[in-house]
Each structure stands twice: as C-alpha cells, then as structure tokens.
Amino acid sequence: MTCYFRHLQEVFKKAGITVTPENKREVDRVIHNIVGVKYKNCPAAWREVKKRISEDEEGFASGLKKSLTVNQ
C-alpha cells in the first residue's frame, strides 16, 4: 500500500493534502478509485497515476482534492 506516495509529494502539495498515518489509507483508496484500479493493486495504480499526471498534473491534483473533500 502507498508504495508510490513518495513520488506524489508535489501533487499532494498542489492539492493541499498532508498525508498522515491516519489518512494514508483513505488517500490511497481515493487514488485507486480515481484511476479505476482495484484497491491494493499498487503497480497498476501507479502506472495509471503516472499516465494521468503526465497528461494533466493540475487536473489530477484538483480531482484528488475534490474527491478527498467529498469523502470526509
């Protein structure tokens, strides 16, 4: 779980998200949901996240922020 989070620090910063031990699992679930990958399939999620970020990093960060706000 969250094996790719270290690569997303800039995205989290743009989205205004601080990942903590308490919210890490929820953030991971939301990311999997956004990219349409079954939860806990880290390699597939990371592949899709990289693709989405290369296409539109600002849009991905915005979508992540919006999804986390809705889920809280």
DRENTORKOL-3810 file (N, C-alpha, C; in nm, 4 decimals):
REM DRENTORKOL-3810
@n.u->0.0824; n.v->-0.1186; n.w->0.0000; ca.u->0.0000; ca.v->0.0000; ca.w->0.0000; c.u->0.0873; c.v->0.1256; c.w->0.0000
@n.u->0.0440; n.v->0.2236; n.w->-0.0720; ca.u->0.1049; ca.v->0.3571; ca.w->-0.0773; c.u->0.2510; c.v->0.3558; c.w->-0.1199
@n.u->0.2905; n.v->0.2520; n.w->-0.1904; ca.u->0.4308; ca.v->0.2412; ca.w->-0.2299; c.u->0.4734; c.v->0.3538; c.w->-0.3245
@n.u->0.3781; n.v->0.4201; n.w->-0.3885; ca.u->0.4101; ca.v->0.5262; ca.w->-0.4838; c.u->0.3943; c.v->0.6661; c.w->-0.4236
@n.u->0.3535; n.v->0.6786; n.w->-0.2990; ca.u->0.3294; ca.v->0.8091; ca.w->-0.2381; c.u->0.4528; c.v->0.8977; c.w->-0.2385
@n.u->0.5694; n.v->0.8381; n.w->-0.2237; ca.u->0.6919; ca.v->0.9197; ca.w->-0.2199; c.u->0.7120; c.v->0.9956; c.w->-0.3506
@n.u->0.6526; n.v->0.9458; n.w->-0.4597; ca.u->0.6637; ca.v->1.0124; ca.w->-0.5893; c.u->0.5580; c.v->1.1203; c.w->-0.6089
@n.u->0.4614; n.v->1.1265; n.w->-0.5199; ca.u->0.3483; ca.v->1.2179; ca.w->-0.5370; c.u->0.3535; c.v->1.3395; c.w->-0.4454
@n.u->0.4644; n.v->1.3650; n.w->-0.3821; ca.u->0.4724; ca.v->1.4756; ca.w->-0.2867; c.u->0.4337; c.v->1.6089; c.w->-0.3502
@n.u->0.4768; n.v->1.6342; n.w->-0.4721; ca.u->0.4440; ca.v->1.7601; ca.w->-0.5391; c.u->0.2944; c.v->1.7670; c.w->-0.5711
@n.u->0.2358; n.v->1.6560; n.w->-0.6101; ca.u->0.0921; ca.v->1.6515; ca.w->-0.6384; c.u->0.0134; c.v->1.6772; c.w->-0.5101
@n.u->0.0537; n.v->1.6124; n.w->-0.4009; ca.u->-0.0136; ca.v->1.6347; ca.w->-0.2731; c.u->-0.0032; c.v->1.7816; c.w->-0.2323
@n.u->0.1135; n.v->1.8402; n.w->-0.2551; ca.u->0.1345; ca.v->1.9807; ca.w->-0.2213; c.u->0.0399; c.v->2.0695; c.w->-0.3022
@n.u->0.0302; n.v->2.0442; n.w->-0.4324; ca.u->-0.0596; ca.v->2.1217; ca.w->-0.5187; c.u->-0.2049; c.v->2.1060; c.w->-0.4775
@n.u->-0.2399; n.v->1.9873; n.w->-0.4284; ca.u->-0.3774; ca.v->1.9604; ca.w->-0.3873; c.u->-0.4050; c.v->2.0085; c.w->-0.2448
@n.u->-0.3009; n.v->2.0529; n.w->-0.1739; ca.u->-0.3185; ca.v->2.0968; ca.w->-0.0368; c.u->-0.3459; c.v->1.9818; c.w->0.0593
@n.u->-0.2888; n.v->1.8660; n.w->0.0279; ca.u->-0.3119; ca.v->1.7458; ca.w->0.1077; c.u->-0.1863; c.v->1.7130; c.w->0.1876
@n.u->-0.2051; n.v->1.6932; n.w->0.3162; ca.u->-0.0982; ca.v->1.6454; ca.w->0.4015; c.u->-0.1296; c.v->1.5006; c.w->0.4351
@n.u->-0.0449; n.v->1.4109; n.w->0.3905; ca.u->-0.0668; ca.v->1.2684; ca.w->0.4167; c.u->-0.0126; c.v->1.2375; c.w->0.5560
@n.u->-0.0981; n.v->1.1772; n.w->0.6362; ca.u->-0.0622; ca.v->1.1392; ca.w->0.7726; c.u->-0.0870; c.v->0.9899; c.w->0.7889
@n.u->-0.0351; n.v->0.9304; n.w->0.8946; ca.u->-0.0662; ca.v->0.7889; ca.w->0.9187; c.u->-0.2165; c.v->0.7640; c.w->0.9304
@n.u->-0.2889; n.v->0.8647; n.w->0.9787; ca.u->-0.4327; ca.v->0.8496; ca.w->0.9972; c.u->-0.5109; c.v->0.8535; c.w->0.8654
@n.u->-0.4644; n.v->0.9310; n.w->0.7669; ca.u->-0.5422; ca.v->0.9433; ca.w->0.6429; c.u->-0.4798; c.v->0.8722; c.w->0.5232
@n.u->-0.3643; n.v->0.8112; n.w->0.5422; ca.u->-0.2907; ca.v->0.7499; ca.w->0.4311; c.u->-0.3746; c.v->0.6459; c.w->0.3564
@n.u->-0.4430; n.v->0.5603; n.w->0.4290; ca.u->-0.5229; ca.v->0.4546; ca.w->0.3670; c.u->-0.6380; c.v->0.5140; c.w->0.2849
@n.u->-0.7035; n.v->0.6171; n.w->0.3387; ca.u->-0.8139; ca.v->0.6812; ca.w->0.2670; c.u->-0.7639; c.v->0.7497; c.w->0.1400
@n.u->-0.6515; n.v->0.8179; n.w->0.1483; ca.u->-0.5926; ca.v->0.8815; ca.w->0.0303; c.u->-0.5619; c.v->0.7749; c.w->-0.0753
@n.u->-0.5067; n.v->0.6638; n.w->-0.0333; ca.u->-0.4746; ca.v->0.5552; ca.w->-0.1252; c.u->-0.6011; c.v->0.5003; c.w->-0.1915
@n.u->-0.7053; n.v->0.4804; n.w->-0.1146; ca.u->-0.8324; ca.v->0.4312; ca.w->-0.1697; c.u->-0.8891; c.v->0.5293; c.w->-0.2731
@n.u->-0.8833; n.v->0.6572; n.w->-0.2415; ca.u->-0.9349; ca.v->0.7585; ca.w->-0.3331; c.u->-0.8549; c.v->0.7596; c.w->-0.4630
@n.u->-0.7231; n.v->0.7505; n.w->-0.4530; ca.u->-0.6401; ca.v->0.7469; ca.w->-0.5736; c.u->-0.6754; c.v->0.6254; c.w->-0.6586
@n.u->-0.6878; n.v->0.5087; n.w->-0.5971; ca.u->-0.7258; ca.v->0.3887; ca.w->-0.6718; c.u->-0.8610; c.v->0.4090; c.w->-0.7406
@n.u->-0.9527; n.v->0.4710; n.w->-0.6708; ca.u->-1.0850; ca.v->0.4958; ca.w->-0.7277; c.u->-1.0769; c.v->0.5915; c.w->-0.8468
@n.u->-1.0008; n.v->0.6980; n.w->-0.8322; ca.u->-0.9865; ca.v->0.7967; ca.w->-0.9399; c.u->-0.9323; c.v->0.7318; c.w->-1.0669
@n.u->-0.8332; n.v->0.6457; n.w->-1.0526; ca.u->-0.7706; ca.v->0.5858; ca.w->-1.1711; c.u->-0.8392; c.v->0.4567; c.w->-1.2148
@n.u->-0.9398; n.v->0.4122; n.w->-1.1388; ca.u->-1.0166; ca.v->0.2957; ca.w->-1.1786; c.u->-0.9433; c.v->0.1637; c.w->-1.1635
@n.u->-0.8627; n.v->0.1531; n.w->-1.0576; ca.u->-0.7860; ca.v->0.0319; ca.w->-1.0328; c.u->-0.8308; c.v->-0.0264; c.w->-0.8992
@n.u->-0.8450; n.v->-0.1594; n.w->-0.8949; ca.u->-0.8861; ca.v->-0.2274; ca.w->-0.7725; c.u->-0.7905; c.v->-0.1924; c.w->-0.6591
@n.u->-0.8487; n.v->-0.1631; n.w->-0.5426; ca.u->-0.7690; ca.v->-0.1242; ca.w->-0.4266; c.u->-0.6652; c.v->-0.2310; c.w->-0.3925
@n.u->-0.5496; n.v->-0.1837; n.w->-0.3572; ca.u->-0.4307; ca.v->-0.2600; ca.w->-0.3189; c.u->-0.3519; c.v->-0.3150; c.w->-0.4374
@n.u->-0.3909; n.v->-0.2805; n.w->-0.5595; ca.u->-0.3107; ca.v->-0.3179; ca.w->-0.6759; c.u->-0.2175; c.v->-0.2004; c.w->-0.7049
@n.u->-0.1143; n.v->-0.1905; n.w->-0.6246; ca.u->-0.0223; ca.v->-0.0775; ca.w->-0.6282; c.u->0.0462; c.v->-0.0576; c.w->-0.7646
@n.u->0.1018; n.v->-0.1609; n.w->-0.8255; ca.u->0.1707; ca.v->-0.1389; ca.w->-0.9535; c.u->0.0768; c.v->-0.0854; c.w->-1.0627
@n.u->-0.0428; n.v->-0.1391; n.w->-1.0715; ca.u->-0.1377; ca.v->-0.0925; ca.w->-1.1735; c.u->-0.1831; c.v->0.0501; c.w->-1.1436
@n.u->-0.2052; n.v->0.0798; n.w->-1.0163; ca.u->-0.2454; ca.v->0.2155; ca.w->-0.9783; c.u->-0.1350; c.v->0.3148; c.w->-1.0128
@n.u->-0.0122; n.v->0.2815; n.w->-0.9813; ca.u->0.0992; ca.v->0.3723; ca.w->-1.0085; c.u->0.1162; c.v->0.3962; c.w->-1.1583
@n.u->0.1018; n.v->0.2911; n.w->-1.2383; ca.u->0.1108; ca.v->0.3090; ca.w->-1.3844; c.u->0.0068; c.v->0.4099; c.w->-1.4325
@n.u->-0.1156; n.v->0.3957; n.w->-1.3855; ca.u->-0.2230; ca.v->0.4843; ca.w->-1.4287; c.u->-0.2055; c.v->0.6252; c.w->-1.3725
@n.u->-0.1602; n.v->0.6358; n.w->-1.2490; ca.u->-0.1349; ca.v->0.7676; ca.w->-1.1891; c.u->-0.0281; c.v->0.8411; c.w->-1.2694
@n.u->0.0815; n.v->0.7742; n.w->-1.3026; ca.u->0.1878; ca.v->0.8377; ca.w->-1.3826; c.u->0.1334; c.v->0.8874; c.w->-1.5155
@n.u->0.0500; n.v->0.8066; n.w->-1.5783; ca.u->-0.0093; ca.v->0.8442; ca.w->-1.7073; c.u->-0.0953; c.v->0.9693; c.w->-1.6913
@n.u->-0.1810; n.v->0.9688; n.w->-1.5905; ca.u->-0.2706; ca.v->1.0827; ca.w->-1.5678; c.u->-0.1928; c.v->1.2091; c.w->-1.5339
@n.u->-0.0894; n.v->1.1956; n.w->-1.4527; ca.u->-0.0098; ca.v->1.3121; ca.w->-1.4152; c.u->0.0644; c.v->1.3682; c.w->-1.5365
@n.u->0.1147; n.v->1.2817; n.w->-1.6220; ca.u->0.1858; ca.v->1.3308; ca.w->-1.7408; c.u->0.0909; c.v->1.4025; c.w->-1.8359
@n.u->-0.0356; n.v->1.3627; n.w->-1.8355; ca.u->-0.1350; ca.v->1.4272; ca.w->-1.9220; c.u->-0.1846; c.v->1.5590; c.w->-1.8631
@n.u->-0.2068; n.v->1.5619; n.w->-1.7299; ca.u->-0.2649; ca.v->1.6809; ca.w->-1.6668; c.u->-0.2444; c.v->1.6756; c.w->-1.5158
@n.u->-0.1275; n.v->1.7179; n.w->-1.4709; ca.u->-0.0957; ca.v->1.7112; ca.w->-1.3281; c.u->-0.1885; c.v->1.7993; c.w->-1.2451
@n.u->-0.2154; n.v->1.9206; n.w->-1.2932; ca.u->-0.3036; ca.v->2.0113; ca.w->-1.2197; c.u->-0.4440; c.v->1.9513; c.w->-1.2077
@n.u->-0.4926; n.v->1.8929; n.w->-1.3152; ca.u->-0.6255; ca.v->1.8317; ca.w->-1.3136; c.u->-0.6321; c.v->1.7130; c.w->-1.2187
@n.u->-0.5257; n.v->1.6326; n.w->-1.2162; ca.u->-0.5216; ca.v->1.5183; ca.w->-1.1248; c.u->-0.5212; c.v->1.5667; c.w->-0.9804
@n.u->-0.4396; n.v->1.6668; n.w->-0.9502; ca.u->-0.4327; ca.v->1.7210; ca.w->-0.8142; c.u->-0.5673; c.v->1.7787; c.w->-0.7728
@n.u->-0.6309; n.v->1.8498; n.w->-0.8635; ca.u->-0.7613; ca.v->1.9084; ca.w->-0.8346; c.u->-0.8663; c.v->1.8001; c.w->-0.8100
@n.u->-0.8664; n.v->1.6969; n.w->-0.8931; ca.u->-0.9601; ca.v->1.5867; ca.w->-0.8760; c.u->-0.9377; c.v->1.5115; c.w->-0.7463
@n.u->-0.8127; n.v->1.4965; n.w->-0.7086; ca.u->-0.7790; ca.v->1.4283; ca.w->-0.5831; c.u->-0.8309; c.v->1.5093; c.w->-0.4650
@n.u->-0.8065; n.v->1.6392; n.w->-0.4684; ca.u->-0.8530; ca.v->1.7258; ca.w->-0.3606; c.u->-1.0050; c.v->1.7208; c.w->-0.3493
@n.u->-1.0727; n.v->1.7307; n.w->-0.4627; ca.u->-1.2180; ca.v->1.7284; ca.w->-0.4639; c.u->-1.2718; c.v->1.5953; c.w->-0.4112
@n.u->-1.2126; n.v->1.4851; n.w->-0.4544; ca.u->-1.2579; ca.v->1.3522; ca.w->-0.4090; c.u->-1.2366; c.v->1.3331; c.w->-0.2602
@n.u->-1.1247; n.v->1.3808; n.w->-0.2076; ca.u->-1.0993; ca.v->1.3664; ca.w->-0.0641; c.u->-1.1932; c.v->1.4546; c.w->0.0171
@n.u->-1.2262; n.v->1.5714; n.w->-0.0335; ca.u->-1.3186; ca.v->1.6605; ca.w->0.0361; c.u->-1.4579; c.v->1.5982; c.w->0.0445
@n.u->-1.5008; n.v->1.5340; n.w->-0.0629; ca.u->-1.6318; ca.v->1.4689; ca.w->-0.0676; c.u->-1.6374; c.v->1.3514; c.w->0.0299
@n.u->-1.5279; n.v->1.2775; n.w->0.0423; ca.u->-1.5241; ca.v->1.1597; ca.w->0.1270; c.u->-1.5084; c.v->1.1906; c.w->0.2751
@n.u->-1.4825; n.v->1.3142; n.w->0.3114; ca.u->-1.4615; ca.v->1.3450; ca.w->0.4537; c.u->-1.5906; c.v->1.3789; c.w->0.5223
END
